Amino acid sequence: MAASLICLTGVLAGRVFPVGTGLVIGTDPTVCQLTLPMGYRGISRNHCKLTYDRTSRMFVLHDMGSTNGTYLENGTRVPQGMPCALHPGSRFYLVDKHICFEVRA
């Protein structure tokens, strides 16, 4: 199975997105590969980026300076500009749990 991101809740629930060399999530279709509707639940234009390292088999999540935050499943906010390693099966959400994702490899 290729590295992928599954949207569990929200407007894109049930959709699967390949991570490839990187996946930017936000509301700006000119820079994001996974685009949410403009103004959707406080998601920033360039909210976060997810990459996958094939060598370590880990995902790396970066908050791109979002206003309302990117959070791990346990509620911990991902620090802006700091990489956050995720194991396959990990979940994270944007702003609140109404837009939740799971990483799979």
C-alpha positions in Angstrom: 0.0 0.0 0.0 1.3 3.5 -0.9 1.5 6.2 1.8 -1.9 7.8 2.0 -4.1 10.2 4.1 -7.7 9.3 4.9 -10.2 11.9 5.8 -12.3 10.5 8.6 -14.6 13.4 9.3 -15.8 16.7 7.7 -16.6 17.7 4.1 -14.1 15.2 2.7 -14.9 12.2 4.9 -14.2 8.9 3.3 -11.8 10.3 0.7 -8.2 8.9 0.4 -5.3 11.1 -0.8 -1.9 9.8 -1.8 0.9 11.5 0.1 3.6 11.0 -2.6 6.5 13.5 -2.1 4.3 15.8 0.1 0.7 16.9 0.5 -0.1 20.5 1.5 -3.6 20.9 3.1 -5.5 24.2 3.1 -8.0 26.3 1.3 -5.7 27.8 -1.4 -6.0 25.7 -4.6 -2.9 27.3 -6.0 -0.6 25.7 -3.4 -2.5 22.9 -1.8 -2.9 19.4 -3.1 -5.8 18.7 -0.6 -8.1 21.7 -0.8 -10.9 22.5 1.6 -13.6 25.1 0.9 -12.5 28.7 1.5 -13.4 29.7 5.1 -14.1 26.1 6.1 -14.1 25.8 9.9 -11.1 28.2 10.3 -8.7 26.2 8.0 -5.8 28.4 6.8 -5.0 28.9 3.2 -1.7 27.0 3.6 -2.5 25.1 6.8 -0.2 22.1 7.1 2.1 19.8 5.1 2.4 16.0 5.4 5.4 14.0 4.0 6.3 10.4 4.1 9.8 9.0 4.7 10.1 5.6 3.0 13.3 4.7 4.9 11.9 5.2 8.4 8.3 4.4 7.3 7.2 7.5 9.3 5.1 10.4 8.3 6.2 14.0 9.1 3.6 16.6 9.8 4.4 20.4 9.7 2.0 23.2 10.7 2.6 25.9 8.2 1.8 28.8 10.5 -1.9 28.2 10.6 -4.0 30.6 12.7 -6.1 27.9 14.4 -3.7 25.1 14.7 -3.0 21.5 13.7 -3.5 18.9 16.5 -2.5 15.4 17.3 -5.3 13.0 18.2 -4.6 13.5 21.9 -5.1 17.2 21.6 -1.5 18.3 21.6 -1.0 21.3 19.2 1.8 20.7 16.6 4.2 23.6 17.1 4.5 25.9 14.0 7.6 25.2 12.0 8.5 22.1 13.9 8.3 18.6 12.3 6.1 16.1 14.1 6.7 12.4 13.4 3.7 10.2 13.0 3.5 6.4 12.8 1.2 4.8 10.3 -2.3 4.7 11.9 -1.8 8.0 13.7 -4.5 10.6 13.5 -4.5 14.4 13.5 -7.0 17.1 13.1 -7.2 20.7 11.9 -8.7 23.4 14.2 -11.1 20.9 15.9 -12.1 17.3 15.6 -14.6 18.1 12.8 -11.8 17.6 10.2 -9.8 14.5 11.3 -7.3 12.5 9.2 -5.5 9.2 9.6 -2.1 8.3 8.0 -1.6 4.9 6.5 1.3 3.2 4.8 
